[in-house]
Amino acid sequence: MFYELLLAIIQAATEFLPISSSGHLAVASTLFGKPNLFFITLLHLASLFAVIIFLRKELISLFSFKKEYRRLWIYWIIATIPAALVGFLFSNLIESLFSSLWLIGIFFIFTGAILLSTRLFSGNKDINFKNSIFIGLFQALAVFPGISRSGMTISSAMFSGIEREKAVKFSFLLFIPLSLGAFVLELIKTPAAAINASIIFAFILCFVLSLVFLNFLQAIIKKNYFWMFSFYCFAVGIVSIVLDFAAL
């Protein structure tokens, strides 16, 4: 029970902050036991439900299929395709990386470098065909543990000159199909018996805490403190590499 609750708290606290939930879950799983990718994707599903609640107004508008939202549908699909392809084609490689602390550490440091560089960028542009491709390519990098999905999508949107709050909401939208797809793939490979009471409780806890951290990230973006998470990623990356070499 403790292990499941710990991972639920880590997932909720790190999914929407640009510090890689998958990297944190991989480190915790490696330290406390064999990584369980099904449970990790189940926690992502809890965060998905939180996103749906958080973006309910935007999603209602989007699914109204009104003319002004048709282009957003196209951009949403375009930006989703690269990560979906990488995740599907390299799922076995990605799963194996969850046990490699030194690689996870390098990915954390890479995330930190990207976040730090966002301090140099600002803008007020809208999402378009060109920058949706750019964001999608950056999101594809985040299938690897230690590379933050929200960090990559928000940062690449900022690099493209997209206004910060629009970048955040688009990042949340992109989370929906990827997390759902990852969960379905794992569900196919995992028997229903793998779900028990402790996992269900961890799911509920993750859902509630995810809502809290969604609002926290929105406040961080408004105050332009996004880039400061880079120092945390640098620290976690170094610690991960040290832990790996200490275990040799």
C-alpha positions as CSV (number, residue, x, y, z in Angstrom):
1,M,0.0,0.0,0.0
2,F,2.8,2.5,0.9
3,Y,4.5,1.9,-2.4
4,E,1.4,2.6,-4.4
5,L,0.5,5.7,-2.5
6,L,4.0,7.0,-2.8
7,L,3.9,6.6,-6.6
8,A,0.5,8.3,-6.7
9,I,1.8,11.3,-4.8
10,I,4.9,11.5,-7.1
11,Q,2.7,11.2,-10.2
12,A,0.3,14.0,-9.1
13,A,3.1,16.3,-8.0
14,T,5.2,15.9,-11.1
15,E,2.9,15.2,-14.1
16,F,2.0,18.8,-14.8
17,L,5.0,20.5,-13.3
18,P,7.9,20.4,-15.9
19,I,10.0,17.9,-14.0
20,S,9.0,14.6,-15.6
21,S,6.6,12.4,-13.8
22,S,7.8,9.3,-15.7
23,G,11.4,10.1,-14.6
24,H,10.4,10.4,-11.0
25,L,8.2,7.2,-11.1
26,A,11.1,5.3,-12.8
27,V,13.6,6.4,-10.2
28,A,11.2,5.5,-7.3
29,S,10.2,2.2,-9.0
30,T,13.9,1.3,-9.5
31,L,14.8,2.1,-5.9
32,F,11.8,0.3,-4.3
33,G,11.1,-2.5,-6.8
34,K,10.7,-3.6,-10.4
35,P,9.0,-0.9,-12.5
36,N,5.4,-1.6,-13.2
37,L,4.5,0.2,-16.4
38,F,0.8,-0.7,-16.1
39,F,0.5,1.0,-12.7
40,I,2.4,4.0,-14.0
41,T,0.0,4.4,-16.9
42,L,-3.0,3.9,-14.6
43,L,-1.8,6.8,-12.6
44,H,-1.5,8.8,-15.8
45,L,-5.1,7.9,-16.4
46,A,-6.0,9.5,-13.0
47,S,-4.2,12.6,-14.0
48,L,-6.1,12.5,-17.4
49,F,-9.4,12.6,-15.5
50,A,-8.1,15.6,-13.6
51,V,-7.2,17.4,-16.9
52,I,-10.7,16.7,-18.2
53,I,-12.2,18.4,-15.2
54,F,-9.8,21.3,-15.3
55,L,-10.3,21.9,-19.1
56,R,-14.1,21.1,-19.1
57,K,-15.1,24.4,-20.6
58,E,-12.5,24.3,-23.3
59,L,-13.3,20.7,-24.1
60,I,-17.1,21.4,-24.3
61,S,-16.3,24.2,-26.8
62,L,-13.9,21.9,-28.7
63,F,-16.3,19.1,-29.0
64,S,-19.1,21.4,-30.2
65,F,-17.2,21.3,-33.6
66,K,-18.0,24.9,-34.2
67,K,-16.1,26.5,-37.1
68,E,-13.7,28.5,-34.9
69,Y,-12.5,25.3,-33.3
70,R,-11.9,23.2,-36.4
71,R,-8.4,24.4,-36.9
72,L,-7.5,23.6,-33.2
73,W,-8.7,20.0,-33.9
74,I,-6.2,19.8,-36.8
75,Y,-3.4,21.3,-34.7
76,W,-4.2,18.9,-31.8
77,I,-4.0,15.9,-34.1
78,I,-0.8,17.0,-35.8
79,A,1.0,17.6,-32.5
80,T,-0.1,14.3,-31.1
81,I,1.1,12.1,-34.0
82,P,4.9,12.2,-33.5
83,A,4.8,11.1,-29.8
84,A,2.1,8.4,-30.6
85,L,4.3,6.9,-33.3
86,V,7.5,6.9,-31.2
87,G,5.6,5.4,-28.2
88,F,4.0,2.7,-30.3
89,L,7.1,1.8,-32.4
90,F,9.6,1.8,-29.5
91,S,7.5,0.7,-26.5
92,N,9.9,-2.1,-25.5
93,L,12.9,0.2,-25.7
94,I,11.1,2.8,-23.6
95,E,10.1,0.3,-21.0
96,S,13.7,-0.9,-20.7
97,L,14.9,2.6,-20.0
98,F,12.8,2.8,-16.8
99,S,15.6,0.7,-15.1
100,S,18.5,2.8,-16.3
101,L,19.2,5.5,-13.7
102,W,22.1,7.1,-15.5
103,L,20.2,7.6,-18.7
104,I,17.2,8.9,-16.7
105,G,19.7,11.4,-15.1
106,I,20.9,12.6,-18.5
107,F,17.3,13.1,-19.7
108,F,16.6,15.1,-16.5
109,I,19.6,17.3,-17.2
110,F,18.4,17.8,-20.8
111,T,15.0,18.8,-19.6
112,G,16.6,21.3,-17.2
113,A,18.6,22.9,-20.1
114,I,15.4,23.3,-22.2
115,L,13.5,24.8,-19.3
116,L,16.3,27.3,-18.5
117,S,16.4,28.5,-22.1
118,T,12.7,29.5,-22.0
119,R,13.7,32.5,-20.0
120,L,14.9,34.1,-23.2
121,F,11.6,33.7,-25.1
122,S,8.2,35.4,-24.9
123,G,5.4,36.2,-27.4
124,N,1.7,36.5,-28.1
125,K,1.2,34.3,-31.2
126,D,-1.5,31.8,-31.7
127,I,-1.1,28.1,-32.4
128,N,-0.8,27.3,-36.2
129,F,0.1,24.5,-38.5
130,K,3.9,25.1,-38.4
131,N,4.3,25.4,-34.6
132,S,2.0,22.5,-33.9
133,I,4.4,20.3,-35.8
134,F,7.3,21.8,-33.8
135,I,5.5,21.2,-30.5
136,G,4.7,17.6,-31.6
137,L,8.3,16.8,-32.3
138,F,9.4,18.1,-28.9
139,Q,6.6,16.1,-27.2
140,A,7.9,12.9,-28.9
141,L,11.1,13.3,-26.9
142,A,9.1,13.1,-23.7
143,V,8.2,9.4,-24.2
144,F,11.6,8.8,-22.5
145,P,11.7,8.8,-18.7
146,G,13.3,12.0,-17.4
147,I,12.2,14.2,-20.3
148,S,9.2,16.2,-19.1
149,R,6.2,16.1,-21.5
150,S,4.8,19.4,-20.1
151,G,8.3,20.8,-20.1
152,M,8.8,20.0,-23.8
153,T,5.4,21.1,-25.0
154,I,5.2,24.3,-23.1
155,S,8.9,25.2,-23.8
156,S,8.6,24.5,-27.5
157,A,5.4,26.6,-27.6
158,M,7.2,29.4,-26.0
159,F,10.1,29.0,-28.4
160,S,7.5,29.5,-31.2
161,G,6.3,32.7,-29.6
162,I,3.0,31.4,-28.4
163,E,1.6,33.2,-25.3
164,R,2.3,31.3,-22.1
165,E,-1.2,30.5,-20.9
166,K,-2.2,29.3,-24.4
167,A,0.9,27.1,-24.3
168,V,-0.2,25.6,-21.0
169,K,-3.7,24.8,-22.1
170,F,-2.5,23.3,-25.4
171,S,0.0,21.2,-23.4
172,F,-2.9,19.9,-21.3
173,L,-4.9,19.0,-24.4
174,L,-2.0,17.0,-25.8
175,F,-1.8,15.0,-22.6
176,I,-5.3,13.5,-23.1
177,P,-4.8,11.3,-26.2
178,L,-1.2,10.1,-25.2
179,S,-2.1,9.1,-21.7
180,L,-5.2,7.4,-22.8
181,G,-3.4,5.5,-25.6
182,A,-0.6,4.4,-23.3
183,F,-3.1,3.1,-20.8
184,V,-5.1,1.1,-23.4
185,L,-1.9,-0.5,-24.7
186,E,-0.9,-1.6,-21.2
187,L,-4.4,-2.8,-20.3
188,I,-4.3,-5.1,-23.3
189,K,-1.1,-6.7,-21.9
190,T,-2.2,-6.8,-18.3
191,P,-4.9,-9.1,-16.8
192,A,-7.8,-7.5,-14.7
193,A,-6.5,-9.4,-11.7
194,A,-3.6,-6.9,-11.5
195,I,-6.0,-4.2,-10.2
196,N,-6.6,-4.4,-6.4
197,A,-7.9,-2.2,-3.6
198,S,-4.5,-0.4,-3.0
199,I,-4.2,0.5,-6.6
200,I,-7.8,1.9,-6.7
201,F,-7.1,4.0,-3.6
202,A,-3.8,5.3,-5.2
203,F,-5.8,6.1,-8.3
204,I,-8.3,8.3,-6.4
205,L,-5.5,10.0,-4.4
206,C,-3.6,10.8,-7.7
207,F,-6.7,12.3,-9.2
208,V,-7.4,14.7,-6.4
209,L,-3.8,15.8,-6.0
210,S,-3.5,16.3,-9.8
211,L,-6.2,18.9,-9.7
212,V,-4.3,20.7,-7.0
213,F,-1.1,20.8,-9.0
214,L,-2.8,21.8,-12.2
215,N,-3.9,25.0,-10.6
216,F,-0.4,25.4,-9.1
217,L,1.2,25.2,-12.5
218,Q,-1.2,27.8,-13.9
219,A,-0.2,30.2,-11.2
220,I,3.5,29.5,-11.8
221,I,3.1,30.3,-15.5
222,K,1.3,33.6,-14.8
223,K,4.2,34.7,-12.6
224,N,6.8,33.6,-15.3
225,Y,8.6,31.3,-12.9
226,F,8.5,28.3,-15.3
227,W,12.2,28.4,-16.1
228,M,13.2,28.0,-12.4
229,F,12.2,24.3,-12.5
230,S,15.4,23.8,-14.5
231,F,17.5,23.8,-11.3
232,Y,15.4,21.1,-9.8
233,C,15.8,18.9,-12.9
234,F,19.6,19.5,-12.9
235,A,19.7,18.3,-9.2
236,V,17.5,15.2,-9.8
237,G,19.6,14.3,-12.9
238,I,22.9,14.5,-11.0
239,V,21.4,12.5,-8.1
240,S,20.1,9.8,-10.4
241,I,23.5,9.4,-12.1
242,V,25.3,9.3,-8.7
243,L,22.8,6.6,-7.5
244,D,23.5,4.6,-10.6
245,F,27.3,4.6,-10.2
246,A,26.9,4.0,-6.4
247,A,25.0,0.8,-7.2
248,L,27.9,-0.6,-9.4
